[in-house]
């Protein structure tokens, strides 16, 4: 099994199982248990992606889908690499503004759907925001 800065890369199911068993059998504190779960998850991810010959694009999509699922995110999201602030050729603020513009149609669709649902518990300011965003919902073409 190889270990890199990108985690463990088990070559077989047995290597993966041994790696996870080793992580699981250690005594853990609050921080180390979270670290071990992360390491076990990455090892499984790397094993599965490698075994099935996944492309970098497929693996990236799966990683983002994992974040979406485990964080309960329904709308668009982004990952910001703060280390880009170290280099003048990157403009994170511009990237964020661009993403917000790209997300407006999806956010508009979500907001429109929320306005159609029973929202008696939503704060008036939240409903106002939904109304503002719903203007960006693209009209669905009928066939």
Buried (B, 14 or more C-beta within 10 A) or exposed (E): BEEEEEBBBBEEEEBBEEBBEEBEEEEBEEEEBEEBBEBBBBBBBBBBBEEEEBEEEEBEEEBBEEEBEEEEEEEBEEEEEEEEEEEEEEEEEEBEEEBEEEBBBBBBBBBBEBBEEEEEEBEEEEBEBBEEBBEBBEEEEEE
